[in-house]
Protein backbone atom coordinates (compact mmCIF):
# COMPACT_ATOMS: atom_id res chain seq x y z
CA UNK A 1 0.00 0.00 0.00
CA UNK A 2 1.45 3.33 -1.07
CA UNK A 3 1.31 6.25 1.32
CA UNK A 4 0.82 9.50 -0.52
CA UNK A 5 1.85 12.78 1.14
CA UNK A 6 -1.78 13.94 1.16
CA UNK A 7 -2.99 10.86 3.01
CA UNK A 8 -2.98 11.10 6.82
CA UNK A 9 -1.10 8.20 8.40
CA UNK A 10 -3.17 8.08 11.60
CA UNK A 11 -6.14 6.71 9.64
CA UNK A 12 -4.01 3.86 8.29
CA UNK A 13 -2.80 2.93 11.76
CA UNK A 14 -6.35 3.06 13.13
CA UNK A 15 -7.67 0.47 10.64
CA UNK A 16 -4.66 -1.85 10.79
CA UNK A 17 -5.30 -3.24 14.27
CA UNK A 18 -4.64 -6.97 14.66
CA UNK A 19 -7.85 -8.97 15.00
CA UNK A 20 -8.35 -12.69 14.58
CA UNK A 21 -11.28 -13.39 12.28
CA UNK A 22 -14.00 -15.59 13.77
CA UNK A 23 -14.14 -18.67 11.57
CA UNK A 24 -17.21 -20.66 12.62
CA UNK A 25 -16.47 -23.55 10.29
CA UNK A 26 -12.97 -24.07 11.67
CA UNK A 27 -14.29 -23.82 15.23
CA UNK A 28 -16.98 -26.44 14.57
CA UNK A 29 -14.48 -28.82 12.94
CA UNK A 30 -12.11 -28.34 15.88
CA UNK A 31 -14.83 -29.16 18.45
CA UNK A 32 -15.99 -32.12 16.36
CA UNK A 33 -12.41 -33.41 16.10
CA UNK A 34 -11.87 -33.14 19.86
CA UNK A 35 -15.15 -34.99 20.47
CA UNK A 36 -14.29 -37.76 18.01
CA UNK A 37 -10.79 -38.13 19.48
CA UNK A 38 -12.27 -38.45 22.97
CA UNK A 39 -14.74 -41.09 21.76
CA UNK A 40 -11.98 -43.09 20.04
CA UNK A 41 -9.75 -42.87 23.14
CA UNK A 42 -12.68 -44.05 25.28
CA UNK A 43 -13.54 -46.96 22.97
CA UNK A 44 -9.94 -48.11 22.72
CA UNK A 45 -9.40 -47.82 26.46
CA UNK A 46 -6.34 -45.57 26.15
CA UNK A 47 -7.48 -43.46 29.11
CA UNK A 48 -9.21 -45.91 31.45
CA UNK A 49 -11.83 -44.52 33.81
CA UNK A 50 -12.08 -45.57 37.44
CHARMM-style PDB file with segment names, atoms N, HN, CA, C and O in Angstrom:
ATOM      1  N   UNK     1       0.830  -1.167   0.000  1.00  0.00      PROA
ATOM      2  CA  UNK     1       0.000   0.000   0.000  1.00  0.00      PROA
ATOM      3  C   UNK     1       0.886   1.246   0.000  1.00  0.00      PROA
ATOM      4  O   UNK     1       1.753   1.410   0.858  1.00  0.00      PROA
ATOM      5  N   UNK     2       0.649   2.117  -0.979  1.00  0.00      PROA
ATOM      6  HN  UNK     2      -0.055   1.983  -1.676  1.00  0.00      PROA
ATOM      7  CA  UNK     2       1.452   3.331  -1.067  1.00  0.00      PROA
ATOM      8  C   UNK     2       0.872   4.412  -0.156  1.00  0.00      PROA
ATOM      9  O   UNK     2      -0.345   4.568  -0.062  1.00  0.00      PROA
ATOM     10  N   UNK     3       1.732   5.135   0.495  1.00  0.00      PROA
ATOM     11  HN  UNK     3       2.721   5.008   0.418  1.00  0.00      PROA
ATOM     12  CA  UNK     3       1.309   6.253   1.324  1.00  0.00      PROA
ATOM     13  C   UNK     3       1.648   7.532   0.574  1.00  0.00      PROA
ATOM     14  O   UNK     3       2.816   7.860   0.366  1.00  0.00      PROA
ATOM     15  N   UNK     4       0.613   8.239   0.177  1.00  0.00      PROA
ATOM     16  HN  UNK     4      -0.336   7.973   0.345  1.00  0.00      PROA
ATOM     17  CA  UNK     4       0.822   9.499  -0.525  1.00  0.00      PROA
ATOM     18  C   UNK     4       0.992  10.613   0.506  1.00  0.00      PROA
ATOM     19  O   UNK     4       0.498  10.479   1.626  1.00  0.00      PROA
ATOM     20  N   UNK     5       1.663  11.688   0.171  1.00  0.00      PROA
ATOM     21  HN  UNK     5       2.064  11.797  -0.739  1.00  0.00      PROA
ATOM     22  CA  UNK     5       1.847  12.776   1.136  1.00  0.00      PROA
ATOM     23  C   UNK     5       0.544  13.410   1.591  1.00  0.00      PROA
ATOM     24  O   UNK     5       0.482  13.969   2.686  1.00  0.00      PROA
ATOM     25  N   UNK     6      -0.504  13.336   0.767  1.00  0.00      PROA
ATOM     26  HN  UNK     6      -0.454  12.883  -0.123  1.00  0.00      PROA
ATOM     27  CA  UNK     6      -1.778  13.943   1.159  1.00  0.00      PROA
ATOM     28  C   UNK     6      -2.575  13.060   2.115  1.00  0.00      PROA
ATOM     29  O   UNK     6      -3.516  13.528   2.757  1.00  0.00      PROA
ATOM     30  N   UNK     7      -2.207  11.800   2.209  1.00  0.00      PROA
ATOM     31  HN  UNK     7      -1.443  11.420   1.688  1.00  0.00      PROA
ATOM     32  CA  UNK     7      -2.987  10.863   3.008  1.00  0.00      PROA
ATOM     33  C   UNK     7      -2.506  10.873   4.461  1.00  0.00      PROA
ATOM     34  O   UNK     7      -1.319  10.668   4.715  1.00  0.00      PROA
ATOM     35  N   UNK     8      -3.402  11.104   5.409  1.00  0.00      PROA
ATOM     36  HN  UNK     8      -4.366  11.270   5.203  1.00  0.00      PROA
ATOM     37  CA  UNK     8      -2.977  11.095   6.816  1.00  0.00      PROA
ATOM     38  C   UNK     8      -2.638   9.677   7.274  1.00  0.00      PROA
ATOM     39  O   UNK     8      -3.367   8.731   6.976  1.00  0.00      PROA
ATOM     40  N   UNK     9      -1.542   9.539   7.989  1.00  0.00      PROA
ATOM     41  HN  UNK     9      -0.949  10.308   8.231  1.00  0.00      PROA
ATOM     42  CA  UNK     9      -1.104   8.199   8.395  1.00  0.00      PROA
ATOM     43  C   UNK     9      -1.845   7.694   9.625  1.00  0.00      PROA
ATOM     44  O   UNK     9      -1.839   6.489   9.876  1.00  0.00      PROA
ATOM     45  N   UNK    10      -2.484   8.565  10.400  1.00  0.00      PROA
ATOM     46  HN  UNK    10      -2.489   9.544  10.195  1.00  0.00      PROA
ATOM     47  CA  UNK    10      -3.170   8.076  11.602  1.00  0.00      PROA
ATOM     48  C   UNK    10      -4.409   7.270  11.236  1.00  0.00      PROA
ATOM     49  O   UNK    10      -4.834   6.419  12.017  1.00  0.00      PROA
ATOM     50  N   UNK    11      -5.000   7.518  10.065  1.00  0.00      PROA
ATOM     51  HN  UNK    11      -4.654   8.210   9.431  1.00  0.00      PROA
ATOM     52  CA  UNK    11      -6.144   6.711   9.637  1.00  0.00      PROA
ATOM     53  C   UNK    11      -5.711   5.309   9.241  1.00  0.00      PROA
ATOM     54  O   UNK    11      -6.452   4.350   9.453  1.00  0.00      PROA
ATOM     55  N   UNK    12      -4.526   5.178   8.671  1.00  0.00      PROA
ATOM     56  HN  UNK    12      -3.923   5.958   8.499  1.00  0.00      PROA
ATOM     57  CA  UNK    12      -4.014   3.860   8.291  1.00  0.00      PROA
ATOM     58  C   UNK    12      -3.724   3.034   9.546  1.00  0.00      PROA
ATOM     59  O   UNK    12      -4.045   1.847   9.599  1.00  0.00      PROA
ATOM     60  N   UNK    13      -3.132   3.649  10.533  1.00  0.00      PROA
ATOM     61  HN  UNK    13      -2.871   4.614  10.490  1.00  0.00      PROA
ATOM     62  CA  UNK    13      -2.801   2.925  11.759  1.00  0.00      PROA
ATOM     63  C   UNK    13      -4.063   2.556  12.530  1.00  0.00      PROA
ATOM     64  O   UNK    13      -4.077   1.550  13.238  1.00  0.00      PROA
ATOM     65  N   UNK    14      -5.118   3.351  12.405  1.00  0.00      PROA
ATOM     66  HN  UNK    14      -5.107   4.169  11.829  1.00  0.00      PROA
ATOM     67  CA  UNK    14      -6.347   3.056  13.127  1.00  0.00      PROA
ATOM     68  C   UNK    14      -7.024   1.807  12.573  1.00  0.00      PROA
ATOM     69  O   UNK    14      -7.596   1.030  13.338  1.00  0.00      PROA
ATOM     70  N   UNK    15      -6.972   1.600  11.255  1.00  0.00      PROA
ATOM     71  HN  UNK    15      -6.508   2.231  10.634  1.00  0.00      PROA
ATOM     72  CA  UNK    15      -7.666   0.471  10.641  1.00  0.00      PROA
ATOM     73  C   UNK    15      -6.791  -0.775  10.535  1.00  0.00      PROA
ATOM     74  O   UNK    15      -7.272  -1.817  10.090  1.00  0.00      PROA
ATOM     75  N   UNK    16      -5.534  -0.697  10.929  1.00  0.00      PROA
ATOM     76  HN  UNK    16      -5.144   0.149  11.290  1.00  0.00      PROA
ATOM     77  CA  UNK    16      -4.657  -1.853  10.785  1.00  0.00      PROA
ATOM     78  C   UNK    16      -4.429  -2.564  12.121  1.00  0.00      PROA
ATOM     79  O   UNK    16      -3.358  -3.127  12.351  1.00  0.00      PROA
ATOM     80  N   UNK    17      -5.431  -2.540  12.998  1.00  0.00      PROA
ATOM     81  HN  UNK    17      -6.300  -2.083  12.811  1.00  0.00      PROA
ATOM     82  CA  UNK    17      -5.301  -3.244  14.272  1.00  0.00      PROA
ATOM     83  C   UNK    17      -5.385  -4.743  14.017  1.00  0.00      PROA
ATOM     84  O   UNK    17      -6.060  -5.187  13.088  1.00  0.00      PROA
ATOM     85  N   UNK    18      -4.694  -5.518  14.846  1.00  0.00      PROA
ATOM     86  HN  UNK    18      -4.145  -5.158  15.600  1.00  0.00      PROA
ATOM     87  CA  UNK    18      -4.641  -6.970  14.661  1.00  0.00      PROA
ATOM     88  C   UNK    18      -5.857  -7.609  15.308  1.00  0.00      PROA
ATOM     89  O   UNK    18      -6.037  -7.530  16.523  1.00  0.00      PROA
ATOM     90  N   UNK    19      -6.693  -8.245  14.489  1.00  0.00      PROA
ATOM     91  HN  UNK    19      -6.547  -8.309  13.502  1.00  0.00      PROA
ATOM     92  CA  UNK    19      -7.854  -8.974  14.998  1.00  0.00      PROA
ATOM     93  C   UNK    19      -7.895 -10.340  14.347  1.00  0.00      PROA
ATOM     94  O   UNK    19      -7.656 -10.472  13.147  1.00  0.00      PROA
ATOM     95  N   UNK    20      -8.194 -11.347  15.130  1.00  0.00      PROA
ATOM     96  HN  UNK    20      -8.388 -11.240  16.106  1.00  0.00      PROA
ATOM     97  CA  UNK    20      -8.353 -12.689  14.581  1.00  0.00      PROA
ATOM     98  C   UNK    20      -9.770 -12.820  14.039  1.00  0.00      PROA
ATOM     99  O   UNK    20     -10.724 -12.541  14.765  1.00  0.00      PROA
ATOM    100  N   UNK    21      -9.935 -13.230  12.808  1.00  0.00      PROA
ATOM    101  HN  UNK    21      -9.160 -13.457  12.218  1.00  0.00      PROA
ATOM    102  CA  UNK    21     -11.285 -13.392  12.279  1.00  0.00      PROA
ATOM    103  C   UNK    21     -11.961 -14.611  12.907  1.00  0.00      PROA
ATOM    104  O   UNK    21     -11.312 -15.627  13.154  1.00  0.00      PROA
ATOM    105  N   UNK    22     -13.232 -14.509  13.157  1.00  0.00      PROA
ATOM    106  HN  UNK    22     -13.759 -13.683  12.956  1.00  0.00      PROA
ATOM    107  CA  UNK    22     -13.996 -15.593  13.773  1.00  0.00      PROA
ATOM    108  C   UNK    22     -14.458 -16.539  12.674  1.00  0.00      PROA
ATOM    109  O   UNK    22     -15.379 -16.230  11.918  1.00  0.00      PROA
ATOM    110  N   UNK    23     -13.810 -17.691  12.597  1.00  0.00      PROA
ATOM    111  HN  UNK    23     -13.062 -17.942  13.212  1.00  0.00      PROA
ATOM    112  CA  UNK    23     -14.138 -18.673  11.571  1.00  0.00      PROA
ATOM    113  C   UNK    23     -14.991 -19.765  12.210  1.00  0.00      PROA
ATOM    114  O   UNK    23     -14.472 -20.637  12.908  1.00  0.00      PROA
ATOM    115  N   UNK    24     -16.287 -19.717  11.972  1.00  0.00      PROA
ATOM    116  HN  UNK    24     -16.709 -19.009  11.405  1.00  0.00      PROA
ATOM    117  CA  UNK    24     -17.206 -20.657  12.623  1.00  0.00      PROA
ATOM    118  C   UNK    24     -17.000 -22.074  12.118  1.00  0.00      PROA
ATOM    119  O   UNK    24     -17.127 -23.033  12.879  1.00  0.00      PROA
ATOM    120  N   UNK    25     -16.681 -22.210  10.832  1.00  0.00      PROA
ATOM    121  HN  UNK    25     -16.577 -21.431  10.214  1.00  0.00      PROA
ATOM    122  CA  UNK    25     -16.471 -23.550  10.288  1.00  0.00      PROA
ATOM    123  C   UNK    25     -15.270 -24.234  10.909  1.00  0.00      PROA
ATOM    124  O   UNK    25     -15.331 -25.415  11.251  1.00  0.00      PROA
ATOM    125  N   UNK    26     -14.164 -23.490  11.059  1.00  0.00      PROA
ATOM    126  HN  UNK    26     -14.114 -22.531  10.781  1.00  0.00      PROA
ATOM    127  CA  UNK    26     -12.971 -24.066  11.673  1.00  0.00      PROA
ATOM    128  C   UNK    26     -13.226 -24.402  13.138  1.00  0.00      PROA
ATOM    129  O   UNK    26     -12.739 -25.415  13.639  1.00  0.00      PROA
ATOM    130  N   UNK    27     -13.983 -23.559  13.819  1.00  0.00      PROA
ATOM    131  HN  UNK    27     -14.378 -22.736  13.412  1.00  0.00      PROA
ATOM    132  CA  UNK    27     -14.290 -23.824  15.235  1.00  0.00      PROA
ATOM    133  C   UNK    27     -15.145 -25.086  15.375  1.00  0.00      PROA
ATOM    134  O   UNK    27     -14.911 -25.897  16.271  1.00  0.00      PROA
ATOM    135  N   UNK    28     -16.121 -25.250  14.505  1.00  0.00      PROA
ATOM    136  HN  UNK    28     -16.311 -24.591  13.778  1.00  0.00      PROA
ATOM    137  CA  UNK    28     -16.979 -26.442  14.565  1.00  0.00      PROA
ATOM    138  C   UNK    28     -16.184 -27.712  14.252  1.00  0.00      PROA
ATOM    139  O   UNK    28     -16.370 -28.737  14.907  1.00  0.00      PROA
ATOM    140  N   UNK    29     -15.300 -27.646  13.253  1.00  0.00      PROA
ATOM    141  HN  UNK    29     -15.149 -26.813  12.720  1.00  0.00      PROA
ATOM    142  CA  UNK    29     -14.484 -28.815  12.935  1.00  0.00      PROA
ATOM    143  C   UNK    29     -13.522 -29.133  14.076  1.00  0.00      PROA
ATOM    144  O   UNK    29     -13.244 -30.304  14.334  1.00  0.00      PROA
ATOM    145  N   UNK    30     -13.009 -28.110  14.764  1.00  0.00      PROA
ATOM    146  HN  UNK    30     -13.235 -27.159  14.553  1.00  0.00      PROA
ATOM    147  CA  UNK    30     -12.111 -28.340  15.885  1.00  0.00      PROA
ATOM    148  C   UNK    30     -12.852 -29.034  17.028  1.00  0.00      PROA
ATOM    149  O   UNK    30     -12.346 -30.002  17.596  1.00  0.00      PROA
ATOM    150  N   UNK    31     -14.049 -28.545  17.368  1.00  0.00      PROA
ATOM    151  HN  UNK    31     -14.460 -27.759  16.907  1.00  0.00      PROA
ATOM    152  CA  UNK    31     -14.834 -29.162  18.449  1.00  0.00      PROA
ATOM    153  C   UNK    31     -15.241 -30.582  18.069  1.00  0.00      PROA
ATOM    154  O   UNK    31     -15.206 -31.484  18.906  1.00  0.00      PROA
ATOM    155  N   UNK    32     -15.628 -30.783  16.807  1.00  0.00      PROA
ATOM    156  HN  UNK    32     -15.656 -30.050  16.127  1.00  0.00      PROA
ATOM    157  CA  UNK    32     -15.990 -32.124  16.357  1.00  0.00      PROA
ATOM    158  C   UNK    32     -14.793 -33.068  16.415  1.00  0.00      PROA
ATOM    159  O   UNK    32     -14.941 -34.230  16.791  1.00  0.00      PROA
ATOM    160  N   UNK    33     -13.607 -32.579  16.045  1.00  0.00      PROA
ATOM    161  HN  UNK    33     -13.486 -31.635  15.738  1.00  0.00      PROA
ATOM    162  CA  UNK    33     -12.408 -33.406  16.102  1.00  0.00      PROA
ATOM    163  C   UNK    33     -12.036 -33.785  17.524  1.00  0.00      PROA
ATOM    164  O   UNK    33     -11.640 -34.922  17.781  1.00  0.00      PROA
ATOM    165  N   UNK    34     -12.161 -32.841  18.454  1.00  0.00      PROA
ATOM    166  HN  UNK    34     -12.483 -31.917  18.246  1.00  0.00      PROA
ATOM    167  CA  UNK    34     -11.873 -33.143  19.861  1.00  0.00      PROA
ATOM    168  C   UNK    34     -12.867 -34.177  20.393  1.00  0.00      PROA
ATOM    169  O   UNK    34     -12.483 -35.089  21.126  1.00  0.00      PROA
ATOM    170  N   UNK    35     -14.140 -34.036  20.027  1.00  0.00      PROA
ATOM    171  HN  UNK    35     -14.451 -33.295  19.432  1.00  0.00      PROA
ATOM    172  CA  UNK    35     -15.153 -34.989  20.473  1.00  0.00      PROA
ATOM    173  C   UNK    35     -14.891 -36.384  19.903  1.00  0.00      PROA
ATOM    174  O   UNK    35     -14.986 -37.380  20.621  1.00  0.00      PROA
ATOM    175  N   UNK    36     -14.561 -36.451  18.608  1.00  0.00      PROA
ATOM    176  HN  UNK    36     -14.484 -35.642  18.026  1.00  0.00      PROA
ATOM    177  CA  UNK    36     -14.287 -37.756  18.010  1.00  0.00      PROA
ATOM    178  C   UNK    36     -13.021 -38.393  18.589  1.00  0.00      PROA
ATOM    179  O   UNK    36     -12.972 -39.608  18.781  1.00  0.00      PROA
ATOM    180  N   UNK    37     -12.004 -37.584  18.866  1.00  0.00      PROA
ATOM    181  HN  UNK    37     -12.043 -36.597  18.710  1.00  0.00      PROA
ATOM    182  CA  UNK    37     -10.787 -38.126  19.477  1.00  0.00      PROA
ATOM    183  C   UNK    37     -11.086 -38.674  20.862  1.00  0.00      PROA
ATOM    184  O   UNK    37     -10.573 -39.730  21.233  1.00  0.00      PROA
ATOM    185  N   UNK    38     -11.912 -37.971  21.633  1.00  0.00      PROA
ATOM    186  HN  UNK    38     -12.328 -37.114  21.331  1.00  0.00      PROA
ATOM    187  CA  UNK    38     -12.272 -38.452  22.969  1.00  0.00      PROA
ATOM    188  C   UNK    38     -13.069 -39.754  22.891  1.00  0.00      PROA
ATOM    189  O   UNK    38     -12.873 -40.651  23.710  1.00  0.00      PROA
ATOM    190  N   UNK    39     -13.968 -39.859  21.907  1.00  0.00      PROA
ATOM    191  HN  UNK    39     -14.127 -39.130  21.242  1.00  0.00      PROA
ATOM    192  CA  UNK    39     -14.736 -41.094  21.763  1.00  0.00      PROA
ATOM    193  C   UNK    39     -13.834 -42.260  21.363  1.00  0.00      PROA
ATOM    194  O   UNK    39     -13.998 -43.368  21.873  1.00  0.00      PROA
ATOM    195  N   UNK    40     -12.894 -42.026  20.468  1.00  0.00      PROA
ATOM    196  HN  UNK    40     -12.761 -41.125  20.054  1.00  0.00      PROA
ATOM    197  CA  UNK    40     -11.976 -43.088  20.043  1.00  0.00      PROA
ATOM    198  C   UNK    40     -11.087 -43.509  21.205  1.00  0.00      PROA
ATOM    199  O   UNK    40     -10.864 -44.702  21.412  1.00  0.00      PROA
ATOM    200  N   UNK    41     -10.573 -42.534  21.971  1.00  0.00      PROA
ATOM    201  HN  UNK    41     -10.754 -41.565  21.802  1.00  0.00      PROA
ATOM    202  CA  UNK    41      -9.748 -42.874  23.139  1.00  0.00      PROA
ATOM    203  C   UNK    41     -10.564 -43.670  24.149  1.00  0.00      PROA
ATOM    204  O   UNK    41     -10.038 -44.593  24.769  1.00  0.00      PROA
ATOM    205  N   UNK    42     -11.834 -43.333  24.325  1.00  0.00      PROA
ATOM    206  HN  UNK    42     -12.262 -42.583  23.821  1.00  0.00      PROA
ATOM    207  CA  UNK    42     -12.681 -44.052  25.285  1.00  0.00      PROA
ATOM    208  C   UNK    42     -12.968 -45.472  24.799  1.00  0.00      PROA
ATOM    209  O   UNK    42     -12.951 -46.413  25.593  1.00  0.00      PROA
ATOM    210  N   UNK    43     -13.233 -45.633  23.496  1.00  0.00      PROA
ATOM    211  HN  UNK    43     -13.248 -44.869  22.852  1.00  0.00      PROA
ATOM    212  CA  UNK    43     -13.544 -46.963  22.969  1.00  0.00      PROA
ATOM    213  C   UNK    43     -12.324 -47.869  22.957  1.00  0.00      PROA
ATOM    214  O   UNK    43     -12.451 -49.077  23.161  1.00  0.00      PROA
ATOM    215  N   UNK    44     -11.146 -47.308  22.723  1.00  0.00      PROA
ATOM    216  HN  UNK    44     -11.042 -46.327  22.558  1.00  0.00      PROA
ATOM    217  CA  UNK    44      -9.936 -48.111  22.717  1.00  0.00      PROA
ATOM    218  C   UNK    44      -9.375 -48.358  24.108  1.00  0.00      PROA
ATOM    219  O   UNK    44      -8.501 -49.206  24.285  1.00  0.00      PROA
ATOM    220  N   UNK    45      -9.866 -47.633  25.080  1.00  0.00      PROA
ATOM    221  HN  UNK    45     -10.577 -46.945  24.936  1.00  0.00      PROA
ATOM    222  CA  UNK    45      -9.398 -47.822  26.456  1.00  0.00      PROA
ATOM    223  C   UNK    45      -8.020 -47.225  26.707  1.00  0.00      PROA
ATOM    224  O   UNK    45      -7.290 -47.703  27.575  1.00  0.00      PROA
ATOM    225  N   UNK    46      -7.656 -46.188  25.959  1.00  0.00      PROA
ATOM    226  HN  UNK    46      -8.249 -45.800  25.254  1.00  0.00      PROA
ATOM    227  CA  UNK    46      -6.341 -45.573  26.152  1.00  0.00      PROA
ATOM    228  C   UNK    46      -6.293 -44.836  27.481  1.00  0.00      PROA
ATOM    229  O   UNK    46      -5.285 -44.890  28.187  1.00  0.00      PROA
ATOM    230  N   UNK    47      -7.379 -44.145  27.829  1.00  0.00      PROA
ATOM    231  HN  UNK    47      -8.198 -44.100  27.256  1.00  0.00      PROA
ATOM    232  CA  UNK    47      -7.477 -43.462  29.113  1.00  0.00      PROA
ATOM    233  C   UNK    47      -8.549 -44.165  29.931  1.00  0.00      PROA
ATOM    234  O   UNK    47      -9.720 -43.792  29.860  1.00  0.00      PROA
ATOM    235  N   UNK    48      -8.175 -45.162  30.696  1.00  0.00      PROA
ATOM    236  HN  UNK    48      -7.224 -45.464  30.753  1.00  0.00      PROA
ATOM    237  CA  UNK    48      -9.212 -45.915  31.448  1.00  0.00      PROA
ATOM    238  C   UNK    48      -9.826 -45.065  32.550  1.00  0.00      PROA
ATOM    239  O   UNK    48      -9.144 -44.280  33.208  1.00  0.00      PROA
ATOM    240  N   UNK    49     -11.117 -45.238  32.735  1.00  0.00      PROA
ATOM    241  HN  UNK    49     -11.672 -45.875  32.200  1.00  0.00      PROA
ATOM    242  CA  UNK    49     -11.830 -44.525  33.808  1.00  0.00      PROA
ATOM    243  C   UNK    49     -11.883 -45.415  35.027  1.00  0.00      PROA
ATOM    244  O   UNK    49     -11.747 -46.634  34.921  1.00  0.00      PROA
ATOM    245  N   UNK    50     -12.078 -44.821  36.164  1.00  0.00      PROA
ATOM    246  HN  UNK    50     -12.188 -43.831  36.250  1.00  0.00      PROA
ATOM    247  CA  UNK    50     -12.084 -45.566  37.442  1.00  0.00      PROA
ATOM    248  C   UNK    50     -13.432 -46.214  37.642  1.00  0.00      PROA
ATOM    249  OT1 UNK    50     -13.650 -46.886  38.650  1.00  0.00      PROA
TER     250      UNK     50
END
